[in-house]
Amino acid sequence: MLTINDKKVEFVENETLRDFLIRNNFDPDFLACEVDEKLVKKIDFDKFIVEDGSKVEVFSFVGGG
């Protein structure tokens, strides 16, 4: 089991962070992401493997003017 923004979700073995975000209806190109309280750089989303029990926090960018 994983947690994404305080919601429990199913763990998938060997899933990259990018695939995990897409599976949970997030667009990885327009957000920042923290795994277990450590910021993961966007360029690393494709090679960062999410581990069982991890806590993922997703932050969306909001524009305005």
Buried (B, 14 or more C-beta within 10 A) or exposed (E): EBBBEEEEBEBEEEBBBBBBBBEBEBEBEEBEBEBEEEEBEBEEBEEBEBEEEBEBBBEEEEEEE
